[in-house]
Amino acid sequence: MLNREQSTTEINGTFLFSQLLIHALLHMKSLSTDINEFVTECAKKYAGQFKFKQVQEFYNSYKSDKPILEYTKTSFLHELINKTLRVQNIDMMFLLRFHIRDIQQQLAQHQCQSPVRVYREQLMSTQEVERLLSSVDQLISTNTILSTSLERMIAEFFFSDQLPPPDFEIILFIIDADPNAASDVTPFVNITQCSQFGDAKQEVLFMLGSIFCLTNIHQEGDHMWAKCVVAKNNYRCALNYQHIALAIRSQCLPSNHPDIAQSHTDIAAIHFDLGEYSLAIDHNQAALQIESKTLPSNHLSLATSYDYLAVTYDHVGDRETAKEYFLKAQFINENNALFAQQNPYQTISYQCPICKHHVWIYQIFWIFKGAPCFRCIRRVVAFGSWK
């Protein structure tokens, strides 16, 4: 789980590792031998068992464009892939990478086009429930392919005639999913048309690694339900995603890598849009510190960072510091040969009438001089206001 108030060094390591692992699996180059390696290992694992025949059938019938049909069959594969993902068996996940990638691609092709409410009952340990209770208004992620139902009665049927074991509870998850909030990497799909079960389960499948915001937990007697929404692409969720990216990059890259500087710049831009100017300054300064050590003193990225700092300091009323950074940016832009090469057309500049940000445009677009900058336009789209 990820708490939006945590710093990048406090983010749950398991969560980050899981997201990084999923990313790696989905971006590995596909080889024609992938399925052969998987089947060979499974043949050894299930030798002499009934499931050995299922492995042979899988090899003979598997089609990369219909992985969900194979996944939903009552066979060795469904059990194996879910157990592998739950316990994070890296070796088996590597062998299953072709199937995970195929599922992601089919889900992305058939992404739900309208919002849905779905249900899932889950058996959870008391310890897991306690963590859940302390995670309201935080992000949670699934490390498995999440199966849900459009029908509450179907979701509740699986535990309807049994009591949970000692130290376990049954939680009903109510998930509101909006396709405008889901990413191409973690889509969700009504798989009625491509499932082995047809419309019997009214099943909606969420991709491995999907991220949700836990909005509420309620208990009535012995019944507990938790309400979640797919994490939306608003500023707060975008901020969480950027912190995840920064944490992953910080763990995998040298401390002065330009991608880390870019993460700080992206985070600063979101804090600026939220009016959290001191945090925006902190992250812009962090980006500038990396760039100052790794880039020539006349590099355009430095000018951009100086310009961002100038605008932000201007918003907090520190005009002297704002002027200092603005002049540094202006000096680089006006004297940088690279700037001239990258701008073959004559350029003009002006201040955004809303945020006072320094904006450069080509002379041929002079009609747009005086228009709000893209940052302010983005703010009005998100919040419906320039402020």
N, C-alpha and C positions, 0 to 999 in steps of 0.2 A: 504494500500500500504506500501511497505517496501523499504526504501532508503538504498542502500548498504553502504552508508557512515555514517549512523546513528549508535550510540552506542546502546548497548543492553537495556539501560534504556529509549531510545527515540523511540523505535520501536512502531508503531501504535498498541495501546492496543486492538482495535476492531479486527485487523488482527490476532493478537496472540490468542485472545479469540476464534475466529472463527476456527482457525487451531486446537486449543486444544479441542474444542467441537466436531469437526469432528472426531478427533482421538479417543475421548471417545466413541462416538456413534458406530464407527466401531469395537471397541474392547470389547464392552459389551457382556456378555455371552448370547447366544441365548436361549430363552425359548419357549416351545410349546404354552404357553399362550399369546405370543406377539401379534399375529394377532387378538386374541379374544379381548384383551384390546383395540386395535385400532378400530375394528369394532364396539364394544360397544359404544365408544365415538362418532364415526361418526354417528351411528344410532340415538343418542340423538341430534347431531348437525343438521341432515337433516330430522328429523321426520316431516312427513307431506309434504315433498317436493319430486319432481321427482328424486332427487339424492339419496333418501333413497333406491330406487330399485337398483340403481347402486352399492350401498354399499353391498346389499345382493348378487348381482351378483359377486362382487369382492371376497367376502368371499367364495362363492361356487366354483369359478374358479381359485383362485390364486395358482400359482405354484412357489415355491421358486427358481427353476432353470430357470424360464422364467420371471423375474421381468420387463425386458425392454419392453416386449410385453404389459404388464399391464400398465406400465408407459406411453407408447405412445398412449394408447387408449384415445379417446375423452370422458373423464368421470370426475367424481368428483376428482379422485386421482391426475391426472396431475395438475389440478388447485390448489388443496390443498397442494401438496408437494412443488410446486414452491413458492406459497405465504408464506408457513411456513418457507422455507429456506431464502427468501428475508427479512422477518421481524424478523427472528431469534426467532420464537415462541418456546421457550425451551420445554414447556409441550408437544406440538404436535410433535416436533422433536423427543422427547423421545418415543412417541407412534409409530412414523414412523421408528424407528431405524432398525427394521427387514427388511423393504423394502429398505432402504438406503444401508444397509449391503449387501443385495442380489444383488442390482444393481452393487455395487462395485466389488463383486465377479464375476459376469457375464462379466463385462467390462474387468477385469483382465484376465479372461480366453480367451477372444477374442481380445486382444490388437492388434491394427494395426501393421503390420510387416514391413511397408515401410513408408517413409515420405509422408505427405499429406499437401496440402494447402487448407484451408477451410475459409468460410466467414460467418459473422453474422452481421446483422444490428440491432442497438440498439438505443432506444429512451432514451436520457440522459438529465438531467436538466443542465442548464447553469453552475450551481455550480459544478456538476460532471465533466463537460467538462473542466472547469478551473483546477480542480485537475488533470485531465488526461494530460492536456497540460504541467503541471509542473512535470510530472512523467516519462518523456522519459528517457530510460536507467535505469529504476527502475523495481522492481518486483510488479506485480499486481496479485490479486487472485480473483476468483469467489466464492461467497457463495451460488451458486445454481448449479444444474446440467446443464451444458452449452450445448445447442443444436446449431450445426452449419451445414453448407451445403458445399458439394464439388463444387456446382455450384453457381457462383456469382449471376447469374440472379435469381435463386430461393431465395437466401438470400435477394436480393433487392426487390423482388416482394411484400413483406408484407407491405412496406411503399411506394410503387410506386405511388399510387393514392391518397395520402394524405399529407398535410402539417403538420409539427410538431406544437403542441400547443405553445402559448407564453412561453418564457423562457425555451424552450426545443429545442434540436437539434438531428438530426438523424446521427449516426456515423456508418460507415461501418468498422468492424474489419476484418482484413486479418491476419489469423493465420497460421504460418508455424510450423507444429508439426512433430517431429522426435521421433519414438518409443524408440530410444536409450537415449533420454533425459527424457522421462516420467518415473515415478516410478510405482511400483506395486500398491501403494496406490491410485494414481491418474492417472489411465490409460485413453486412448481415443480409441474409437472403431467406425468403420463404421457399423452402426446398420441396414443396408438395409435388412439383412437376418432375423433379429429378431424384426423388428418394425411393428407396425400395418399398417404403410403406405407403406411398401415394399421399392421399389427404387424410389418412386415418389418424395421424398424430398432429396434424396442423402445425408442422414443425418449422421453426425459424432457427437458422444456424448462424452463430456468430464466430468470426474467425479467431483463431488462436491469437492471444495478445490484445484482444479488444479491451478498451479502457472505459470504465464507467464512473460516474459520480454518485456516491451513496448519499441520497438526499434525506432519508427518513427511516427509522426503525420503530415499529410499533408492536406491542404485545397485548393480547387479549386472552387472559387465562393461560391455557397451555399452548396457544397458537402465537407464533411470531412471524411477522412479515417485514421484509426490507424493500424499500422502493429505491430504484436506481434509474439513472438516465445515461444514455451514451454521452460521453464527455463531448461537449460542443466546442466548436471552433470560435468561442468568444475570447475576450482578452484574458480572463483568468485561466481558462483551460490552455490557451495558447502559451501563457506564462509557464504553466506546469510542464507542458511539452518541451519548451525551450530549456527549462532547468534540467529535464531528463537528458536532452541532447548535450548540454554542457557537461553534466556529470559523466556521461559515457565518453565524450571526447577527452575529458580531463584524465580519465582512467586509461585511455588507449593511445593518446597522442602525447608528444613532448609538450612541456608546459608553455613553450613559446610558439606553438603551432598556430598558423593564421586562422584555422577553423575554430579554435578556442576564442580567439579575438572576435570572430564573427558571431559566435554564440553570445558573448557579452554585449555586442552591439545590438543584436536582435532583442535580447532581454531588456536592454536600456530603452529601446524604442517602445516596447509594450508598457514599461513603467511610465514613460513620458505620456503616452496616450491615456493612462489611468490617472495622471496628475501626481504621480509619486516621484517627484523630481529629484529628491535626494538619492533614491535608489537608482534612478536613471543616470545620475552623475557618477555614482559608484561604479556601475558597470561600464559606462563610457570610459572612465578613467582606467579600468582594468584592461579594456580593449586597447586603449592608447599606450599603456605601459608595454604590452606585448609588441605592438606595431613599432614603437620607438626603438625597441631592441633588435627587431628583425628586418626592418624596411629602411631604405634610404630616406634621408631627412626631407626630400622633396617628393615623396611618394603621395599619390592622390588619396590613398586610404587614410593617411595621416590628416590630410585636409578635410576629409569627410568627418573624421572623429573630432577634429577641432571645431568644425562647424556645428556638429551635434551638441558639443559642450557649450558653445557660445549661445545657442538657442535656449538650452536648458538653464544655464545660469541667468539668462535674461528673464526667464519665467519666474525665477525665485527672487528677482530684484537686484541681483549682483551685476550691475551694469559694467563695472570696471573689468571684472573677470571675463564677462561676456565679450567685451570689446577686445580684450587681449587674445582670446581664442579666435575671434572672427578675423582679426588682422593676420594671425598665423595661417588660417585657412586661405584667406585672400592672397597672401604672399605666394603660397605654393601654387594655387590655381593660376595666377597671372604670370608666374615665372617658370612654370614647368613645361618643358618641351613636349613631354608625353601628353600633357593635357591638350596641347595644340594639335598633336598628331591624332588623338582620339576624337577630336572635334573639328573635322574638316570644314564644317560650316561655321560661320561667325556666330558667337554666342552672346547672349545678353543675360543679365541677372536682375533680380528684384527680390524684395522681401514678401513672403506670404502675408497677406493682410490679416490672417487669423493668428498664426503662431509666431510670425516674424522670422521664420526660418529663411535662410539664404537659398534661393532657387536659381539654378542655371537652366536656360532653355536655348534651343537653336533660334537664330534670327528669323528663320522662315516660319517659326511658330509665334511670331511677335503678337499675334492676336490674343494669345493666352497670357500675355504679361499682366500680372496683377491678379491672376486666378489663385484660389487656394491650392496649397501643395497637396501631394498625394497623401501625406500623413493626416492632414486635416480632413480630406475627403474620406479616408478610411474611418476616421473617428465618427463622422456624421452618419456613415453607413451602419456602423455598429451601434451607436447610441442615439441616433436621430437628432443630434445636436452638435453644434460646433464646439461646445464647451465640455 
